[in-house]
Amino acid sequence: MKRIIIALVLLCSLFASPVKAQSQCGIENKAFKAGEFLAYDLYFNWQFVWVKVGAASMSTVMSTFNGMPCYRTNLITKGNDKLDGVFVMRDTLTSYCTVSDLSPLYYRKGACEGKRYYVDELWYTYPGDGFSKVKMHRINHRGEHNWQEKEYQECIYDMMSIFLRARNFDASKMKKGDIVPMPITDAKHRSDSWLVYQGKEKYKVEGSKEKFRCLVFSFMEREDGKENELIRFFVTDDDNHMPVRLDMHLSFGSAKVYLRSYQGVRNKLDSKL
């Protein structure tokens, strides 16, 4: 399920002290605004048949974090009765990022996956230019609490904030094969991951007459010395960079996520054919 969250992936703090986010870890937001709502259908391939097994939604609203104006983005995934018989999935991700430059401030993931329920929390501070300090809290499936703090000599992100950041990449000068580093962390460890630009393709939305010109990216991860493509995703080739399709390679088969509906997008959908 981590791959599904990252794909949509390709969704507070109780501390009293204010957080100062440094622009070195931020990016100008031109892709979305408060009020955007995206809805998706989730399909798995079982015995060469594609079956709808759940849904997901992503919403962004205006909020505050320790008195600082923020975007609060929520991602909710839920399996249906067909999936529940095999694997229960109920995940909610929440991210707080600054309005000024999308620097991450707080992240929470509450996940019910199979018979496990766990919680990850991250609090961000920025002690110097290009440095990130993260306070991490995990409640594991046994109810045990684990706290730790890590400082990185680079900007670091979570599953949600890296997605919001990636939507604002300028792909106009990118060439097929170009690589974009995407360092992310949860409450356990940092992942060695990156994006590879695969070029442009046309995509017709499932169950709809809408067609889009899309940018295509592969989300790659290195594990045990091996490079693996986890997700291939399609985003609209316009200023919204709205995700419309995701193809995922899972340990037990293949999965796809299709855009079902959208509202409150910030810019004109110039990619619409």
Solvent accessible surface area in square Angstrom, and as a share of the most:
residue,aa,sasa,rsa
1,M,35,0.16
2,K,67,0.29
3,R,71,0.26
4,I,2,0.01
5,I,0,0.00
6,I,5,0.02
7,A,0,0.00
8,L,4,0.02
9,V,1,0.01
10,L,11,0.05
11,L,0,0.00
12,C,66,0.39
13,S,11,0.07
14,L,167,0.83
15,F,81,0.34
16,A,102,0.79
17,S,74,0.47
18,P,102,0.64
19,V,14,0.08
20,K,155,0.66
21,A,30,0.23
22,Q,49,0.22
23,S,79,0.51
24,Q,93,0.41
25,C,2,0.01
26,G,14,0.13
27,I,39,0.20
28,E,113,0.51
29,N,14,0.07
30,K,121,0.51
31,A,1,0.01
32,F,1,0.00
33,K,86,0.36
34,A,38,0.29
35,G,43,0.41
36,E,5,0.02
37,F,73,0.30
38,L,1,0.00
39,A,2,0.02
40,Y,3,0.01
41,D,18,0.09
42,L,5,0.03
43,Y,54,0.21
44,F,5,0.02
45,N,41,0.21
46,W,75,0.26
47,Q,166,0.74
48,F,194,0.81
49,V,90,0.52
50,W,96,0.34
51,V,32,0.18
52,K,85,0.36
53,V,0,0.00
54,G,3,0.03
55,A,37,0.29
56,A,9,0.07
57,S,27,0.17
58,M,6,0.03
59,S,31,0.20
60,T,3,0.02
61,V,57,0.33
62,M,101,0.45
63,S,26,0.17
64,T,86,0.50
65,F,5,0.02
66,N,52,0.27
67,G,69,0.66
68,M,49,0.22
69,P,76,0.48
70,C,0,0.00
71,Y,18,0.07
72,R,76,0.28
73,T,0,0.00
74,N,32,0.16
75,L,0,0.00
76,I,85,0.43
77,T,3,0.02
78,K,113,0.48
79,G,2,0.02
80,N,49,0.25
81,D,125,0.65
82,K,127,0.54
83,L,2,0.01
84,D,42,0.22
85,G,72,0.69
86,V,111,0.64
87,F,72,0.30
88,V,51,0.29
89,M,0,0.00
90,R,84,0.31
91,D,1,0.01
92,T,55,0.32
93,L,0,0.00
94,T,20,0.12
95,S,1,0.00
96,Y,16,0.06
97,C,0,0.00
98,T,4,0.02
99,V,49,0.28
100,S,95,0.61
101,D,19,0.10
102,L,4,0.02
103,S,0,0.00
104,P,1,0.00
105,L,0,0.00
106,Y,8,0.03
107,Y,3,0.01
108,R,83,0.30
109,K,6,0.03
110,G,6,0.05
111,A,0,0.00
112,C,37,0.22
113,E,14,0.06
114,G,20,0.19
115,K,211,0.89
116,R,100,0.37
117,Y,118,0.45
118,Y,17,0.07
119,V,7,0.04
120,D,3,0.02
121,E,26,0.12
122,L,0,0.00
123,W,23,0.08
124,Y,1,0.00
125,T,61,0.35
126,Y,15,0.06
127,P,80,0.50
128,G,25,0.24
129,D,99,0.51
130,G,22,0.21
131,F,73,0.30
132,S,0,0.00
133,K,74,0.31
134,V,0,0.00
135,K,62,0.26
136,M,1,0.00
137,H,12,0.05
138,R,34,0.12
139,I,45,0.23
140,N,31,0.16
141,H,93,0.42
142,R,156,0.57
143,G,44,0.42
144,E,88,0.39
145,H,116,0.52
146,N,79,0.40
147,W,127,0.45
148,Q,53,0.24
149,E,96,0.43
150,K,68,0.29
151,E,100,0.45
152,Y,26,0.10
153,Q,155,0.69
154,E,60,0.27
155,C,23,0.14
156,I,1,0.01
157,Y,9,0.03
158,D,0,0.00
159,M,11,0.05
160,M,0,0.00
161,S,1,0.01
162,I,6,0.03
163,F,6,0.02
164,L,2,0.01
165,R,51,0.19
166,A,20,0.15
167,R,7,0.02
168,N,22,0.11
169,F,32,0.13
170,D,101,0.52
171,A,12,0.09
172,S,94,0.61
173,K,178,0.76
174,M,36,0.16
175,K,150,0.63
176,K,153,0.65
177,G,41,0.40
178,D,52,0.27
179,I,109,0.55
180,V,31,0.18
181,P,99,0.62
182,M,8,0.03
183,P,19,0.12
184,I,4,0.02
185,T,5,0.03
186,D,22,0.11
187,A,2,0.01
188,K,103,0.44
189,H,89,0.40
190,R,96,0.35
191,S,10,0.06
192,D,61,0.32
193,S,6,0.04
194,W,25,0.09
195,L,3,0.01
196,V,23,0.13
197,Y,10,0.04
198,Q,46,0.21
199,G,12,0.12
200,K,119,0.51
201,E,86,0.39
202,K,160,0.68
203,Y,13,0.05
204,K,99,0.42
205,V,6,0.03
206,E,92,0.41
207,G,91,0.87
208,S,36,0.23
209,K,191,0.81
210,E,44,0.20
211,K,95,0.40
212,F,0,0.00
213,R,77,0.28
214,C,0,0.00
215,L,4,0.02
216,V,1,0.00
217,F,12,0.05
218,S,0,0.00
219,F,1,0.01
220,M,32,0.14
221,E,22,0.10
222,R,100,0.37
223,E,104,0.46
224,D,135,0.70
225,G,66,0.64
226,K,140,0.59
227,E,100,0.45
228,N,64,0.33
229,E,46,0.21
230,L,6,0.03
231,I,0,0.00
232,R,79,0.29
233,F,10,0.04
234,F,7,0.03
235,V,10,0.06
236,T,0,0.00
237,D,26,0.13
238,D,14,0.07
239,D,92,0.48
240,N,0,0.00
241,H,25,0.11
242,M,0,0.00
243,P,2,0.01
244,V,0,0.00
245,R,57,0.21
246,L,0,0.00
247,D,19,0.10
248,M,2,0.01
249,H,85,0.38
250,L,24,0.12
251,S,112,0.72
252,F,127,0.53
253,G,31,0.30
254,S,46,0.30
255,A,1,0.01
256,K,35,0.15
257,V,1,0.01
258,Y,28,0.11
259,L,3,0.02
260,R,129,0.47
261,S,52,0.34
262,Y,55,0.21
263,Q,115,0.51
264,G,32,0.31
265,V,32,0.18
266,R,101,0.37
267,N,41,0.21
268,K,162,0.69
269,L,28,0.14
270,D,86,0.45
271,S,0,0.00
272,K,92,0.39
273,L,105,0.52
